Amino acid sequence: MSGEVVIRFARLDDLDFAYQDGYIPGEVLKRKIEAPSVLNPDRIEDILIAERNGKRVGYVRLEYLWSIVPYISLIQVLPDFRRQGIGKALLRFLETFLRDTGNEALYSSSQADEPEPQAWHRHVGFEECGFIAGINDGAGEVFFRKSLR
Ligand SMILES: CC(C)(COP(=O)(O)OP(=O)(O)OC[C@H]1O[C@@H](n2cnc3c(N)ncnc32)[C@H](O)[C@@H]1OP(=O)(O)O)[C@@H](O)C(=O)NCCC(=O)NCCS
């Protein structure tokens, strides 16, 4: 499929799209929306949007462990648009932003019983760095680190 991919920071009107996975409860979402919107309504820096031909096709939600260590809480490309370089374009934009703001590494994670996203993380340069047992109905979560140097 052709068409230029544009990656940008989210705006308030992107939030329904960027939370469509439904993992985040409504009250938590409301707080997240209100906090950055007060500071900078036109640029929500912890959400990235990928567009192709003017249509939203993917997103990243970023969080900060201990408020300082960048961590991808979710990267999602719509099923019809996977394996076309959109995930990598989102990651590249995020890495540049994080490097420019002085970060040395990016963290991410994946459910331990989901081999596909784990393989993607390794393919795009993440290295496994840890495991939390007992969550995800017992399956656990694998953590990854990618150096930004
Ligand atoms: C993981 C995900 C974001 C990848 O996005 P994508 O747009 O399909 O990935 P890209 O097309 O940018 O792939 C980049 C590279 O990884 C490779 N790749 C893609 N999916 C892969 C997979 N499942 N296993 C191994 N390599 C993979 C591509 O071939 C490409 O390789 P290249 O750079 O050598 O050409 C997407 O599959 C997705 O939304 N999955 C569901 C949500 C999810 O599991 N998110 C991760 C946990 S938070």
The ligand as an ORCA input file, in Angstrom:
! r2SCAN-3c Opt
* xyz 0 1
  C       4.058     -4.503     16.769
  C       3.514     -3.543     15.691
  C       3.307     -2.164     16.322
  C       4.547     -3.445     14.553
  O       4.133     -2.443     13.650
  P       4.316     -2.605     12.063
  O       3.935     -1.320     11.443
  O       3.578     -3.815     11.619
  O       5.877     -2.876     11.941
  P       6.854     -2.379     10.756
  O       6.178     -2.658      9.453
  O       7.282     -0.987     11.000
  O       8.060     -3.360     10.946
  C       9.403     -2.910     11.109
  C      10.320     -4.071     10.868
  O       9.945     -5.143     11.746
  C       9.596     -6.303     10.982
  N       8.446     -6.925     11.641
  C       7.175     -6.496     11.651
  N       6.411     -7.305     12.398
  C       7.236     -8.285     12.837
  C       7.052     -9.439     13.638
  N       5.849     -9.746     14.136
  N       8.124    -10.217     13.885
  C       9.343     -9.915     13.401
  N       9.596     -8.825     12.632
  C       8.539     -8.022     12.374
  C       9.232     -5.792      9.612
  O       9.407     -6.786      8.639
  C      10.217     -4.649      9.455
  O      11.485     -5.171      9.100
  P      12.571     -4.345      8.216
  O      12.796     -3.042      8.928
  O      13.766     -5.226      8.240
  O      11.938     -4.140      6.886
  C       2.169     -4.066     15.082
  O       2.358     -5.373     14.620
  C       0.978     -4.038     16.037
  O       0.258     -3.036     16.128
  N       0.760     -5.142     16.789
  C      -0.359     -5.218     17.712
  C      -0.109     -4.404     18.974
  C       1.119     -4.887     19.722
  O       1.292     -6.066     19.953
  N       1.975     -3.922     20.154
  C       3.221     -4.215     20.840
  C       3.079     -4.371     22.289
  S       2.885     -2.814     23.108
*
